[in-house]
Amino acid sequence: MLIKIPQTQSLGKTKEAIAKINSSFEAVKDFRAVRVIINVDNY
């Protein structure tokens, strides 16, 4: 999954968004086995 976040968005909001996405995967029993690897690159 590729998520592009605008450079104008604050770092705090970016971290909140990524944490929310990760917790959404963990909330669904069928997706708990999915490993989420976060790799941040500037674009």
mmCIF file as Biopython writes it, N, C-alpha, C and O atoms, coordinates in Angstrom:
data_model
#
loop_
_atom_site.group_PDB
_atom_site.id
_atom_site.type_symbol
_atom_site.label_atom_id
_atom_site.label_alt_id
_atom_site.label_comp_id
_atom_site.label_asym_id
_atom_site.label_entity_id
_atom_site.label_seq_id
_atom_site.pdbx_PDB_ins_code
_atom_site.Cartn_x
_atom_site.Cartn_y
_atom_site.Cartn_z
_atom_site.occupancy
_atom_site.B_iso_or_equiv
_atom_site.auth_seq_id
_atom_site.auth_asym_id
_atom_site.pdbx_PDB_model_num
ATOM 1   N N  . MET A ? 1  ? 0.847   -1.155  0.000  1.0 0.0 1  A 1 
ATOM 2   C CA . MET A ? 1  ? 0.000   0.000   0.000  1.0 0.0 1  A 1 
ATOM 3   C C  . MET A ? 1  ? 0.903   1.231   0.000  1.0 0.0 1  A 1 
ATOM 4   O O  . MET A ? 1  ? 1.842   1.311   0.792  1.0 0.0 1  A 1 
ATOM 5   N N  . LEU A ? 2  ? 0.636   2.153   -0.849 1.0 0.0 2  A 1 
ATOM 6   C CA . LEU A ? 2  ? 1.413   3.384   -0.938 1.0 0.0 2  A 1 
ATOM 7   C C  . LEU A ? 2  ? 0.513   4.543   -0.539 1.0 0.0 2  A 1 
ATOM 8   O O  . LEU A ? 2  ? -0.579  4.716   -1.079 1.0 0.0 2  A 1 
ATOM 9   N N  . ILE A ? 3  ? 0.982   5.316   0.399  1.0 0.0 3  A 1 
ATOM 10  C CA . ILE A ? 3  ? 0.226   6.482   0.855  1.0 0.0 3  A 1 
ATOM 11  C C  . ILE A ? 3  ? 1.107   7.701   0.644  1.0 0.0 3  A 1 
ATOM 12  O O  . ILE A ? 3  ? 2.219   7.767   1.169  1.0 0.0 3  A 1 
ATOM 13  N N  . LYS A ? 4  ? 0.622   8.652   -0.111 1.0 0.0 4  A 1 
ATOM 14  C CA . LYS A ? 4  ? 1.374   9.886   -0.339 1.0 0.0 4  A 1 
ATOM 15  C C  . LYS A ? 4  ? 0.762   10.980  0.528  1.0 0.0 4  A 1 
ATOM 16  O O  . LYS A ? 4  ? -0.443  11.230  0.489  1.0 0.0 4  A 1 
ATOM 17  N N  . ILE A ? 5  ? 1.610   11.612  1.297  1.0 0.0 5  A 1 
ATOM 18  C CA . ILE A ? 5  ? 1.159   12.663  2.204  1.0 0.0 5  A 1 
ATOM 19  C C  . ILE A ? 5  ? 1.813   13.964  1.769  1.0 0.0 5  A 1 
ATOM 20  O O  . ILE A ? 5  ? 3.030   14.019  1.593  1.0 0.0 5  A 1 
ATOM 21  N N  . PRO A ? 6  ? 1.022   15.001  1.596  1.0 0.0 6  A 1 
ATOM 22  C CA . PRO A ? 6  ? 1.585   16.274  1.139  1.0 0.0 6  A 1 
ATOM 23  C C  . PRO A ? 6  ? 2.636   16.811  2.109  1.0 0.0 6  A 1 
ATOM 24  O O  . PRO A ? 6  ? 2.517   16.644  3.323  1.0 0.0 6  A 1 
ATOM 25  N N  . GLN A ? 7  ? 3.651   17.449  1.567  1.0 0.0 7  A 1 
ATOM 26  C CA . GLN A ? 7  ? 4.703   18.020  2.401  1.0 0.0 7  A 1 
ATOM 27  C C  . GLN A ? 7  ? 4.181   19.147  3.278  1.0 0.0 7  A 1 
ATOM 28  O O  . GLN A ? 7  ? 4.798   19.485  4.289  1.0 0.0 7  A 1 
ATOM 29  N N  . THR A ? 8  ? 3.056   19.726  2.901  1.0 0.0 8  A 1 
ATOM 30  C CA . THR A ? 8  ? 2.493   20.832  3.676  1.0 0.0 8  A 1 
ATOM 31  C C  . THR A ? 8  ? 1.759   20.348  4.924  1.0 0.0 8  A 1 
ATOM 32  O O  . THR A ? 8  ? 1.447   21.147  5.806  1.0 0.0 8  A 1 
ATOM 33  N N  . GLN A ? 9  ? 1.481   19.054  5.005  1.0 0.0 9  A 1 
ATOM 34  C CA . GLN A ? 9  ? 0.797   18.499  6.169  1.0 0.0 9  A 1 
ATOM 35  C C  . GLN A ? 9  ? 1.790   18.367  7.313  1.0 0.0 9  A 1 
ATOM 36  O O  . GLN A ? 9  ? 2.949   18.011  7.095  1.0 0.0 9  A 1 
ATOM 37  N N  . SER A ? 10 ? 1.341   18.652  8.529  1.0 0.0 10 A 1 
ATOM 38  C CA . SER A ? 10 ? 2.235   18.621  9.687  1.0 0.0 10 A 1 
ATOM 39  C C  . SER A ? 10 ? 2.665   17.196  10.014 1.0 0.0 10 A 1 
ATOM 40  O O  . SER A ? 10 ? 1.958   16.234  9.716  1.0 0.0 10 A 1 
ATOM 41  N N  . LEU A ? 11 ? 3.829   17.081  10.628 1.0 0.0 11 A 1 
ATOM 42  C CA . LEU A ? 11 ? 4.375   15.784  11.004 1.0 0.0 11 A 1 
ATOM 43  C C  . LEU A ? 11 ? 3.468   15.078  12.007 1.0 0.0 11 A 1 
ATOM 44  O O  . LEU A ? 11 ? 3.264   13.868  11.911 1.0 0.0 11 A 1 
ATOM 45  N N  . GLY A ? 12 ? 2.926   15.821  12.962 1.0 0.0 12 A 1 
ATOM 46  C CA . GLY A ? 12 ? 2.033   15.241  13.964 1.0 0.0 12 A 1 
ATOM 47  C C  . GLY A ? 12 ? 0.790   14.629  13.342 1.0 0.0 12 A 1 
ATOM 48  O O  . GLY A ? 12 ? 0.391   13.522  13.704 1.0 0.0 12 A 1 
ATOM 49  N N  . LYS A ? 13 ? 0.175   15.344  12.406 1.0 0.0 13 A 1 
ATOM 50  C CA . LYS A ? 13 ? -1.024  14.830  11.738 1.0 0.0 13 A 1 
ATOM 51  C C  . LYS A ? 13 ? -0.701  13.614  10.881 1.0 0.0 13 A 1 
ATOM 52  O O  . LYS A ? 13 ? -1.510  12.693  10.769 1.0 0.0 13 A 1 
ATOM 53  N N  . THR A ? 14 ? 0.478   13.614  10.280 1.0 0.0 14 A 1 
ATOM 54  C CA . THR A ? 14 ? 0.910   12.482  9.475  1.0 0.0 14 A 1 
ATOM 55  C C  . THR A ? 14 ? 1.052   11.241  10.342 1.0 0.0 14 A 1 
ATOM 56  O O  . THR A ? 14 ? 0.588   10.163  9.970  1.0 0.0 14 A 1 
ATOM 57  N N  . LYS A ? 15 ? 1.692   11.390  11.493 1.0 0.0 15 A 1 
ATOM 58  C CA . LYS A ? 15 ? 1.860   10.265  12.409 1.0 0.0 15 A 1 
ATOM 59  C C  . LYS A ? 15 ? 0.517   9.759   12.917 1.0 0.0 15 A 1 
ATOM 60  O O  . LYS A ? 15 ? 0.321   8.551   13.054 1.0 0.0 15 A 1 
ATOM 61  N N  . GLU A ? 16 ? -0.411  10.673  13.198 1.0 0.0 16 A 1 
ATOM 62  C CA . GLU A ? 16 ? -1.756  10.277  13.635 1.0 0.0 16 A 1 
ATOM 63  C C  . GLU A ? 16 ? -2.465  9.472   12.549 1.0 0.0 16 A 1 
ATOM 64  O O  . GLU A ? 16 ? -3.109  8.465   12.842 1.0 0.0 16 A 1 
ATOM 65  N N  . ALA A ? 17 ? -2.349  9.910   11.311 1.0 0.0 17 A 1 
ATOM 66  C CA . ALA A ? 17 ? -3.011  9.220   10.206 1.0 0.0 17 A 1 
ATOM 67  C C  . ALA A ? 17 ? -2.458  7.814   10.030 1.0 0.0 17 A 1 
ATOM 68  O O  . ALA A ? 17 ? -3.217  6.867   9.822  1.0 0.0 17 A 1 
ATOM 69  N N  . ILE A ? 18 ? -1.134  7.673   10.112 1.0 0.0 18 A 1 
ATOM 70  C CA . ILE A ? 18 ? -0.514  6.359   9.955  1.0 0.0 18 A 1 
ATOM 71  C C  . ILE A ? 18 ? -0.902  5.450   11.108 1.0 0.0 18 A 1 
ATOM 72  O O  . ILE A ? 18 ? -1.180  4.271   10.893 1.0 0.0 18 A 1 
ATOM 73  N N  . ALA A ? 19 ? -0.927  5.971   12.324 1.0 0.0 19 A 1 
ATOM 74  C CA . ALA A ? 19 ? -1.323  5.173   13.491 1.0 0.0 19 A 1 
ATOM 75  C C  . ALA A ? 19 ? -2.781  4.727   13.384 1.0 0.0 19 A 1 
ATOM 76  O O  . ALA A ? 19 ? -3.119  3.608   13.771 1.0 0.0 19 A 1 
ATOM 77  N N  . LYS A ? 20 ? -3.637  5.594   12.864 1.0 0.0 20 A 1 
ATOM 78  C CA . LYS A ? 20 ? -5.056  5.257   12.702 1.0 0.0 20 A 1 
ATOM 79  C C  . LYS A ? 20 ? -5.230  4.138   11.671 1.0 0.0 20 A 1 
ATOM 80  O O  . LYS A ? 20 ? -6.031  3.225   11.873 1.0 0.0 20 A 1 
ATOM 81  N N  . ILE A ? 21 ? -4.494  4.208   10.586 1.0 0.0 21 A 1 
ATOM 82  C CA . ILE A ? 21 ? -4.559  3.162   9.558  1.0 0.0 21 A 1 
ATOM 83  C C  . ILE A ? 21 ? -4.078  1.832   10.127 1.0 0.0 21 A 1 
ATOM 84  O O  . ILE A ? 21 ? -4.689  0.790   9.892  1.0 0.0 21 A 1 
ATOM 85  N N  . ASN A ? 22 ? -2.984  1.876   10.872 1.0 0.0 22 A 1 
ATOM 86  C CA . ASN A ? 22 ? -2.433  0.659   11.469 1.0 0.0 22 A 1 
ATOM 87  C C  . ASN A ? 22 ? -3.410  0.054   12.480 1.0 0.0 22 A 1 
ATOM 88  O O  . ASN A ? 22 ? -3.598  -1.162  12.498 1.0 0.0 22 A 1 
ATOM 89  N N  . SER A ? 23 ? -4.025  0.873   13.308 1.0 0.0 23 A 1 
ATOM 90  C CA . SER A ? 23 ? -4.971  0.345   14.290 1.0 0.0 23 A 1 
ATOM 91  C C  . SER A ? 23 ? -6.238  -0.171  13.614 1.0 0.0 23 A 1 
ATOM 92  O O  . SER A ? 23 ? -6.898  -1.062  14.148 1.0 0.0 23 A 1 
ATOM 93  N N  . SER A ? 24 ? -6.584  0.369   12.462 1.0 0.0 24 A 1 
ATOM 94  C CA . SER A ? 24 ? -7.749  -0.134  11.722 1.0 0.0 24 A 1 
ATOM 95  C C  . SER A ? 24 ? -7.520  -1.568  11.260 1.0 0.0 24 A 1 
ATOM 96  O O  . SER A ? 24 ? -8.437  -2.388  11.299 1.0 0.0 24 A 1 
ATOM 97  N N  . PHE A ? 25 ? -6.299  -1.873  10.824 1.0 0.0 25 A 1 
ATOM 98  C CA . PHE A ? 25 ? -5.970  -3.248  10.442 1.0 0.0 25 A 1 
ATOM 99  C C  . PHE A ? 25 ? -6.071  -4.174  11.643 1.0 0.0 25 A 1 
ATOM 100 O O  . PHE A ? 25 ? -6.601  -5.279  11.533 1.0 0.0 25 A 1 
ATOM 101 N N  . GLU A ? 26 ? -5.567  -3.732  12.786 1.0 0.0 26 A 1 
ATOM 102 C CA . GLU A ? 26 ? -5.562  -4.567  13.987 1.0 0.0 26 A 1 
ATOM 103 C C  . GLU A ? 26 ? -6.960  -4.765  14.557 1.0 0.0 26 A 1 
ATOM 104 O O  . GLU A ? 26 ? -7.190  -5.727  15.290 1.0 0.0 26 A 1 
ATOM 105 N N  . ALA A ? 27 ? -7.892  -3.884  14.238 1.0 0.0 27 A 1 
ATOM 106 C CA . ALA A ? 27 ? -9.246  -3.971  14.773 1.0 0.0 27 A 1 
ATOM 107 C C  . ALA A ? 27 ? -10.066 -5.082  14.109 1.0 0.0 27 A 1 
ATOM 108 O O  . ALA A ? 27 ? -11.020 -5.586  14.701 1.0 0.0 27 A 1 
ATOM 109 N N  . VAL A ? 28 ? -9.700  -5.457  12.902 1.0 0.0 28 A 1 
ATOM 110 C CA . VAL A ? 28 ? -10.431 -6.497  12.175 1.0 0.0 28 A 1 
ATOM 111 C C  . VAL A ? 28 ? -9.695  -7.822  12.365 1.0 0.0 28 A 1 
ATOM 112 O O  . VAL A ? 28 ? -8.519  -7.949  12.025 1.0 0.0 28 A 1 
ATOM 113 N N  . LYS A ? 29 ? -10.402 -8.796  12.908 1.0 0.0 29 A 1 
ATOM 114 C CA . LYS A ? 29 ? -9.782  -10.078 13.254 1.0 0.0 29 A 1 
ATOM 115 C C  . LYS A ? 29 ? -9.074  -10.725 12.069 1.0 0.0 29 A 1 
ATOM 116 O O  . LYS A ? 29 ? -7.976  -11.260 12.228 1.0 0.0 29 A 1 
ATOM 117 N N  . ASP A ? 30 ? -9.674  -10.688 10.900 1.0 0.0 30 A 1 
ATOM 118 C CA . ASP A ? 30 ? -9.090  -11.330 9.720  1.0 0.0 30 A 1 
ATOM 119 C C  . ASP A ? 30 ? -7.788  -10.654 9.266  1.0 0.0 30 A 1 
ATOM 120 O O  . ASP A ? 30 ? -6.972  -11.281 8.591  1.0 0.0 30 A 1 
ATOM 121 N N  . PHE A ? 31 ? -7.593  -9.399  9.627  1.0 0.0 31 A 1 
ATOM 122 C CA . PHE A ? 31 ? -6.410  -8.659  9.191  1.0 0.0 31 A 1 
ATOM 123 C C  . PHE A ? 31 ? -5.313  -8.612  10.240 1.0 0.0 31 A 1 
ATOM 124 O O  . PHE A ? 31 ? -4.252  -8.045  9.980  1.0 0.0 31 A 1 
ATOM 125 N N  . ARG A ? 32 ? -5.528  -9.183  11.411 1.0 0.0 32 A 1 
ATOM 126 C CA . ARG A ? 32 ? -4.521  -9.118  12.473 1.0 0.0 32 A 1 
ATOM 127 C C  . ARG A ? 32 ? -3.230  -9.812  12.078 1.0 0.0 32 A 1 
ATOM 128 O O  . ARG A ? 32 ? -2.161  -9.468  12.583 1.0 0.0 32 A 1 
ATOM 129 N N  . ALA A ? 33 ? -3.315  -10.781 11.185 1.0 0.0 33 A 1 
ATOM 130 C CA . ALA A ? 33 ? -2.111  -11.492 10.745 1.0 0.0 33 A 1 
ATOM 131 C C  . ALA A ? 33 ? -1.309  -10.686 9.717  1.0 0.0 33 A 1 
ATOM 132 O O  . ALA A ? 33 ? -0.184  -11.058 9.385  1.0 0.0 33 A 1 
ATOM 133 N N  . VAL A ? 34 ? -1.875  -9.595  9.217  1.0 0.0 34 A 1 
ATOM 134 C CA . VAL A ? 34 ? -1.197  -8.765  8.218  1.0 0.0 34 A 1 
ATOM 135 C C  . VAL A ? 34 ? -0.127  -7.929  8.907  1.0 0.0 34 A 1 
ATOM 136 O O  . VAL A ? 34 ? -0.402  -7.220  9.875  1.0 0.0 34 A 1 
ATOM 137 N N  . ARG A ? 35 ? 1.091   -8.022  8.394  1.0 0.0 35 A 1 
ATOM 138 C CA . ARG A ? 35 ? 2.179   -7.201  8.924  1.0 0.0 35 A 1 
ATOM 139 C C  . ARG A ? 35 ? 2.237   -5.898  8.151  1.0 0.0 35 A 1 
ATOM 140 O O  . ARG A ? 35 ? 2.281   -5.897  6.921  1.0 0.0 35 A 1 
ATOM 141 N N  . VAL A ? 36 ? 2.236   -4.803  8.866  1.0 0.0 36 A 1 
ATOM 142 C CA . VAL A ? 36 ? 2.332   -3.491  8.239  1.0 0.0 36 A 1 
ATOM 143 C C  . VAL A ? 36 ? 3.744   -2.972  8.469  1.0 0.0 36 A 1 
ATOM 144 O O  . VAL A ? 36 ? 4.183   -2.818  9.608  1.0 0.0 36 A 1 
ATOM 145 N N  . ILE A ? 37 ? 4.438   -2.708  7.394  1.0 0.0 37 A 1 
ATOM 146 C CA . ILE A ? 37 ? 5.790   -2.158  7.472  1.0 0.0 37 A 1 
ATOM 147 C C  . ILE A ? 37 ? 5.733   -0.729  6.943  1.0 0.0 37 A 1 
ATOM 148 O O  . ILE A ? 37 ? 5.328   -0.482  5.806  1.0 0.0 37 A 1 
ATOM 149 N N  . ILE A ? 38 ? 6.143   0.193   7.785  1.0 0.0 38 A 1 
ATOM 150 C CA . ILE A ? 38 ? 6.089   1.593   7.408  1.0 0.0 38 A 1 
ATOM 151 C C  . ILE A ? 38 ? 7.471   2.036   6.935  1.0 0.0 38 A 1 
ATOM 152 O O  . ILE A ? 38 ? 8.457   1.928   7.665  1.0 0.0 38 A 1 
ATOM 153 N N  . ASN A ? 39 ? 7.524   2.533   5.708  1.0 0.0 39 A 1 
ATOM 154 C CA . ASN A ? 39 ? 8.757   3.013   5.104  1.0 0.0 39 A 1 
ATOM 155 C C  . ASN A ? 39 ? 8.480   4.400   4.558  1.0 0.0 39 A 1 
ATOM 156 O O  . ASN A ? 39 ? 7.696   4.556   3.622  1.0 0.0 39 A 1 
ATOM 157 N N  . VAL A ? 40 ? 9.108   5.392   5.127  1.0 0.0 40 A 1 
ATOM 158 C CA . VAL A ? 40 ? 8.831   6.772   4.744  1.0 0.0 40 A 1 
ATOM 159 C C  . VAL A ? 40 ? 9.934   7.293   3.831  1.0 0.0 40 A 1 
ATOM 160 O O  . VAL A ? 40 ? 11.115  7.247   4.174  1.0 0.0 40 A 1 
ATOM 161 N N  . ASP A ? 41 ? 9.534   7.785   2.668  1.0 0.0 41 A 1 
ATOM 162 C CA . ASP A ? 41 ? 10.451  8.398   1.706  1.0 0.0 41 A 1 
ATOM 163 C C  . ASP A ? 41 ? 9.930   9.773   1.326  1.0 0.0 41 A 1 
ATOM 164 O O  . ASP A ? 41 ? 8.722   9.965   1.194  1.0 0.0 41 A 1 
ATOM 165 N N  . ASN A ? 42 ? 10.818  10.717  1.152  1.0 0.0 42 A 1 
ATOM 166 C CA . ASN A ? 42 ? 10.415  12.024  0.636  1.0 0.0 42 A 1 
ATOM 167 C C  . ASN A ? 42 ? 10.151  11.909  -0.855 1.0 0.0 42 A 1 
ATOM 168 O O  . ASN A ? 42 ? 10.796  11.125  -1.551 1.0 0.0 42 A 1 
ATOM 169 N N  . TYR A ? 43 ? 9.211   12.685  -1.334 1.0 0.0 43 A 1 
ATOM 170 C CA . TYR A ? 43 ? 8.944   12.697  -2.769 1.0 0.0 43 A 1 
ATOM 171 C C  . TYR A ? 43 ? 8.941   14.100  -3.288 1.0 0.0 43 A 1 
ATOM 172 O O  . TYR A ? 43 ? 8.733   14.317  -4.481 1.0 0.0 43 A 1 
#
